[in-house]
Each structure stands twice: as structure tokens, then as C-alpha cells.
Amino acid sequence: MRLSVVPLTASLKIPPGNGFWIYDDRLVVVEDWHTELWLDATDSLTAYEKVWDTLTESAVYGPDAHRSILRARQTPGPR
């Protein structure tokens, strides 16, 4: 497992959508407003793998991820 963070200031090639999980190249679970989808069709797996790869291009890892988290925690926001 590898943890990464997409910084709030990152330039994204695609807009972030609903949360999803890819399991063992056999299953994608997608959370939607009203349901949870379990997708196992090859074309669905391929689509979500492309989404993952595209979002990963904007992610940071290791010390860069740690700094991004610290900056977000220090940013004033609604309380």
C-alpha cells in the first residue's frame, strides 16, 4: 500500500468525482449519493484504472504529502 495526497492546490486533469475502491483488478466499488455500485465488467475496471492513474499524476508522496497535510491543517477555515 502506498499513501498519497492530492493537494488542494494541485492542477487536476479530471475533476474528482465519487469515491471508489479498486480491489485486485477484479472489482471496483463506487460510492454514489444513493447507492453503492459493485462493478466487475472489464470495461468498468479499465475506466476506473484510468481515472486512478490520472488522479495519481496530481498526487504527492512522502515528505511532500506530509507538508501538504500540514499546510491544510494550518489553513484557517470555518469552525
C-alpha positions in Angstrom: 0.0 0.0 0.0 1.2 3.5 -0.8 -0.4 6.6 0.7 -0.6 9.7 -1.4 -2.3 13.1 -1.1 -3.8 15.3 -3.9 -3.1 18.8 -2.6 -5.8 21.4 -2.6 -3.7 23.5 -5.0 -3.0 20.6 -7.4 -3.8 21.0 -11.1 -6.2 18.2 -12.0 -6.7 16.7 -15.4 -10.1 15.5 -14.4 -12.5 16.7 -11.7 -12.6 14.5 -8.6 -15.9 12.5 -8.5 -17.3 9.9 -6.2 -15.1 7.8 -4.0 -14.1 4.4 -5.4 -12.0 1.4 -4.4 -10.2 -0.9 -6.8 -9.9 -4.5 -5.5 -7.4 -6.9 -7.0 -8.1 -6.0 -10.7 -11.4 -7.8 -10.4 -13.8 -5.4 -8.6 -14.4 -1.7 -8.3 -16.7 -0.4 -5.6 -18.2 3.0 -6.3 -20.0 5.2 -3.7 -22.8 7.3 -5.0 -25.3 9.5 -3.3 -28.0 6.9 -3.1 -26.2 3.5 -3.7 -23.0 1.6 -3.7 -22.1 0.0 -7.1 -20.1 -3.2 -7.4 -18.6 -3.3 -10.8 -16.7 -6.3 -12.3 -17.0 -5.8 -16.0 -13.7 -5.4 -17.8 -14.6 -2.0 -19.4 -15.6 -0.6 -16.0 -12.4 -1.8 -14.4 -10.4 -0.3 -17.2 -12.2 3.1 -16.9 -11.6 3.3 -13.1 -8.0 2.3 -13.5 -7.6 5.2 -16.0 -9.2 7.6 -13.5 -6.9 6.4 -10.8 -3.8 6.8 -13.0 -4.9 10.3 -14.0 -5.5 11.4 -10.4 -2.2 9.8 -9.3 -0.4 12.2 -11.7 -1.5 15.1 -9.4 -0.7 13.3 -6.1 2.3 13.8 -3.9 4.0 11.3 -1.7 6.3 11.0 1.3 7.6 14.4 2.7 5.7 16.3 0.0 2.4 14.7 1.2 3.3 15.4 4.8 3.9 19.1 4.0 0.6 19.3 2.1 -1.3 17.8 5.1 0.4 20.3 7.5 -0.4 23.3 5.2 -4.1 22.1 5.0 -4.2 21.8 8.8 -2.8 25.3 9.3 -5.2 26.9 6.8 -7.9 28.9 8.6 -11.4 27.7 7.9 -14.9 27.6 9.3 -15.1 26.3 12.9 
